[in-house]
Amino acid sequence: MSDSAQNKEDIPISTVDSPSAVLELIYQLKIKDVMVSAVITAKKTDTLRHIQALMRENYITGIPITEEGLLAGIVSIDDIVTALDKGFIDCPAEERMTRDVIVLEDDMPLSFAISYLNKYRYGRFPVVNKNKELVGIITSKDVIGSLLVEMNREVLRLEKMNQGEGGTASAYAEMEFATVKFDFELAGRASTEIKKALKQRNMDPKIIRRVAIASYELEINQVVHSNGGTIRCTIQPDKVIIVAADTGPGIADVNLALQEGWSTANEWIRSLGFGAGMGLANTKRVSDEFSISSAPGSGTTVRSVVSTNSPKDEA
């Protein structure tokens, strides 16, 4: 998918290292909450000259090509420039469009869009639903604009909370969340709710950050690598305990799995921005206590403990 926007700067937001309030938003918001639904499209039989006129009239630099609602390809401004230069501007789009288009799904967390925009450096990505129908398009401008609006709302909410709205949360709490294999729509929900609970208890931001990293890494590991399981969080006055237990397939070599960069993720998972082989290593790094038990066919249980009085820095 050629695009003159490839040389743009990265979105200045990390899906790992951003402040906790930003991380909460990018995993809470879905792509469908941010994308533009009114997509300007063209047909395979439309000429590149016609598509050039659409781009000029609508001040856009890429147009998806559809057939009966399904995405067939995309034509970018670079394709138009090449067509003008090579003399095939009157060719139909189907002869020159990019067919292997990288897409996002509307139910994915917004973090996927940020990862894609920073990784592939394209100016836009088509968005499809579960039926592979084109339902929107998303750009870096859409992401940044939506985050600014949501962060403003979050600031207002925190201001109200600091003015005394709501009661004081108990120092002790237990929470449990289910995960489902490849269910990226809910991926990040457990870590988001755990962070909220810790914030309500006015815990040190460094402690919250470490717990958030551990819970998120373990949650994503279950979604990507297991057949599903649970994330259980126990909040105590002196520590936070995260226990992730799944139903399989288990890990053949635990020591190897703890090595940074080792992963069994396939290319599809890697293309989504996961499978870097850092999940267990990151969890162990931020934990004051860490244990893992696993065997092929018997599932995996990981226990991470973060002391609320610990001076340990996660960096």
C-alpha positions in Angstrom: 0.0 0.0 0.0 2.2 2.8 -1.3 1.6 6.2 0.3 3.3 9.5 0.3 2.4 9.7 4.0 4.9 6.9 4.7 7.5 9.5 5.8 5.3 11.1 8.4 6.4 11.3 12.0 5.2 8.5 14.4 2.2 9.2 16.6 3.8 10.4 19.8 2.0 7.8 21.9 3.3 4.4 23.0 1.1 1.4 23.7 3.4 0.5 26.5 5.3 3.5 27.9 2.6 6.2 27.9 1.1 7.6 31.1 -1.4 5.3 32.7 -4.3 7.6 31.9 -3.5 7.5 28.2 -2.9 3.7 28.2 -6.3 3.3 29.8 -7.9 5.3 27.1 -6.2 3.5 24.1 -7.3 0.1 25.4 -10.7 1.2 26.4 -11.6 3.0 23.2 -12.4 0.9 20.1 -11.4 1.7 16.6 -15.1 2.1 15.7 -15.3 4.9 18.3 -12.6 6.9 16.4 -12.8 6.0 12.7 -14.6 8.0 10.1 -17.6 6.0 8.9 -18.5 8.1 5.9 -15.9 6.7 3.6 -15.4 8.0 0.1 -14.9 4.9 -2.2 -14.5 4.1 -5.8 -15.3 1.1 -8.0 -12.9 -1.2 -9.7 -14.0 0.0 -13.1 -13.4 3.7 -12.2 -10.4 5.2 -13.9 -7.4 6.5 -12.0 -8.2 9.9 -13.4 -11.7 9.8 -11.9 -10.1 8.8 -8.5 -7.6 11.6 -8.8 -10.5 14.0 -9.1 -12.2 12.5 -6.0 -9.0 13.0 -4.0 -8.7 16.6 -5.2 -12.3 17.4 -4.4 -12.3 15.8 -1.0 -8.7 16.7 0.1 -7.8 13.1 0.7 -4.7 11.1 -0.3 -6.2 7.6 -0.6 -9.4 5.9 -1.7 -10.6 2.4 -1.0 -11.9 0.3 -3.9 -15.0 -1.7 -3.1 -17.2 -4.3 -4.7 -20.6 -5.0 -3.1 -19.5 -3.5 0.1 -16.3 -5.6 0.4 -12.8 -4.1 0.2 -11.1 -5.0 -3.0 -8.1 -2.8 -2.9 -6.9 0.8 -2.4 -5.5 3.6 -4.5 -3.1 6.1 -2.9 -1.8 9.5 -4.1 1.5 7.8 -4.9 -0.4 5.5 -7.3 -1.9 8.5 -9.0 1.5 10.2 -9.3 3.0 7.1 -10.9 0.0 6.8 -13.3 0.5 10.3 -14.4 4.2 9.8 -14.8 3.9 6.5 -16.7 0.9 7.4 -18.8 -1.8 5.0 -17.5 -4.0 7.6 -15.7 -7.0 6.4 -17.7 -6.6 2.8 -16.7 -9.3 1.3 -14.5 -8.5 1.1 -10.8 -8.5 -2.7 -10.7 -5.4 -2.8 -13.0 -3.3 -0.7 -10.7 -4.7 -0.7 -7.2 -3.0 -2.4 -4.2 -4.8 -5.6 -3.5 -3.0 -6.8 -0.4 -4.3 -4.2 1.9 -3.5 -4.1 5.6 -6.8 -3.5 7.5 -8.0 -3.0 11.0 -11.2 -4.4 12.5 -13.8 -2.1 14.1 -13.9 -4.0 17.4 -10.2 -3.9 18.0 -8.9 -1.6 20.8 -7.5 1.7 19.6 -4.1 0.5 20.6 -4.0 -1.6 17.4 -4.5 1.5 15.2 -1.6 3.3 17.0 0.7 0.2 16.6 -0.2 -0.1 12.9 0.3 3.6 12.2 3.7 3.7 13.9 4.8 0.3 12.4 3.7 0.6 8.8 3.9 4.4 8.5 0.9 4.6 6.2 -1.4 7.6 6.3 -4.6 5.7 6.7 -6.0 2.2 7.2 -9.3 0.8 6.0 -11.5 -0.6 8.8 -13.7 -3.7 8.3 -16.2 -5.5 10.4 -16.4 -9.2 11.3 -18.0 -9.8 7.9 -15.1 -8.2 6.1 -17.3 -5.3 5.0 -15.7 -1.9 4.7 -17.2 0.2 7.5 -14.7 3.1 8.0 -11.2 4.5 7.6 -8.8 5.7 10.3 -5.9 8.2 10.2 -3.4 9.5 12.7 -5.4 12.7 12.8 -8.5 10.8 13.9 -6.6 9.0 16.6 -5.0 12.2 18.1 -8.2 14.2 17.9 -10.2 11.6 19.7 -7.6 11.1 22.4 -7.5 14.8 23.1 -11.3 14.9 23.5 -11.3 11.8 25.8 -8.4 13.1 27.8 -10.2 16.3 28.4 -13.2 14.3 29.7 -10.9 12.3 31.9 -9.4 15.5 33.4 -12.9 16.8 34.2 -13.8 13.5 35.8 -10.6 13.5 38.0 -11.3 17.1 39.0 -14.8 16.1 40.2 -13.4 13.1 42.0 -10.8 15.3 43.8 -13.6 17.6 44.9 -15.0 14.8 47.0 -17.5 13.0 44.8 -17.8 9.3 45.7 -16.8 7.4 48.7 -13.4 6.0 49.7 -12.7 2.5 48.3 -11.9 -0.4 50.6 -8.2 -1.2 51.0 -9.0 -4.9 50.2 -10.6 -6.1 47.0 -10.8 -9.2 44.8 -11.5 -9.0 41.0 -11.6 -11.7 38.4 -11.9 -11.5 34.6 -12.3 -14.2 31.9 -10.2 -14.2 28.7 -11.0 -15.9 25.4 -8.6 -17.1 22.8 -8.1 -14.4 20.0 -10.9 -12.2 21.5 -9.1 -8.9 20.9 -12.3 -7.0 21.4 -12.0 -7.4 25.1 -8.2 -7.5 25.3 -7.0 -5.0 27.9 -10.3 -5.0 29.9 -8.9 -6.7 32.9 -5.8 -4.4 33.2 -8.0 -1.3 32.7 -10.4 -2.3 35.5 -7.5 -3.2 37.8 -5.8 0.2 37.2 -9.1 2.0 38.0 -9.4 0.1 41.3 -5.9 1.0 42.3 -6.4 4.7 41.4 -9.5 4.7 43.6 -7.3 3.7 46.4 -4.8 6.5 45.7 -1.9 4.1 45.2 1.5 5.4 44.1 1.5 5.8 40.3 4.7 3.8 40.1 3.0 0.9 41.8 -0.1 1.2 39.6 2.1 1.2 36.5 3.9 -1.9 37.5 0.7 -3.8 38.3 -0.8 -2.5 35.0 2.2 -3.9 33.0 2.0 -7.3 34.7 -1.8 -7.6 34.3 -1.8 -6.5 30.7 1.1 -8.7 29.6 -0.5 -11.7 31.3 -3.9 -10.9 29.9 -2.6 -10.6 26.3 -0.5 -13.8 26.7 -3.7 -15.7 27.4 -5.6 -14.1 24.5 -2.7 -14.8 22.1 -1.2 -18.1 23.3 -3.8 -20.0 25.4 -7.2 -21.5 25.0 -8.6 -19.0 27.4 -8.5 -18.5 31.2 -8.8 -16.1 34.0 -7.0 -13.1 35.4 -7.5 -12.7 39.2 -6.4 -9.7 41.1 -6.3 -9.4 44.9 -5.6 -6.0 46.3 -4.3 -5.9 49.9 -2.9 -3.0 51.9 0.7 -4.2 51.5 0.6 -5.8 48.1 -1.3 -6.5 44.9 -1.4 -10.1 43.6 -2.1 -11.0 40.0 -2.8 -14.7 39.2 -3.3 -15.7 35.6 -4.5 -19.3 35.0 -5.3 -20.7 31.6 -6.5 -24.1 30.3 -3.7 -24.8 27.9 -1.9 -25.7 25.8 0.9 -25.2 28.3 4.6 -24.4 27.9 7.1 -27.0 27.0 10.2 -25.1 28.2 9.4 -22.5 30.9 13.0 -21.2 31.1 13.0 -20.6 27.3 9.7 -18.8 27.5 11.1 -16.4 30.1 13.9 -15.3 27.7 13.3 -11.9 26.1 12.4 -12.2 22.5 11.4 -15.9 22.5 7.9 -16.4 21.1 5.7 -19.0 19.4 3.4 -16.4 17.9 2.6 -16.8 14.2 2.9 -14.1 11.5 -0.7 -13.1 11.9 -0.3 -12.4 15.6 2.9 -10.5 14.9 1.2 -8.4 12.3 -1.2 -7.3 15.0 1.6 -5.9 17.0 1.9 -8.8 19.5 4.1 -11.9 19.9 7.4 -10.0 20.6 8.3 -12.5 23.2 8.4 -9.9 26.1 5.2 -10.8 28.0 6.5 -13.1 30.7 9.9 -11.3 30.8 8.2 -7.9 31.4 5.9 -9.4 34.0 8.8 -10.9 35.9 10.8 -7.6 35.6 8.0 -5.5 37.3 7.2 -8.1 40.0 8.6 -8.3 43.5 7.6 -12.0 43.6 7.1 -14.1 40.4 6.3 -17.7 39.9 5.1 -19.8 36.9 4.0 -23.4 36.6 3.2 -25.0 33.3 3.4 -28.2 31.3 2.3 -29.2 27.8 -1.5 -30.0 27.9 -2.0 -28.9 31.5 -2.3 -25.2 31.2 -0.2 -22.4 32.7 -0.5 -20.5 36.0 1.5 -17.3 36.6 1.6 -15.4 39.9 2.9 -11.9 40.1 3.1 -9.9 43.4 3.8 -6.2 43.6 4.5 -4.8 47.0 2.7 -1.5 47.6 5.7 -0.4 49.7 8.3 -1.5 47.2 10.9 1.1 45.9 11.5 -1.1 42.8 11.4 0.9 39.6 9.9 -0.9 36.5 12.1 0.9 34.0 
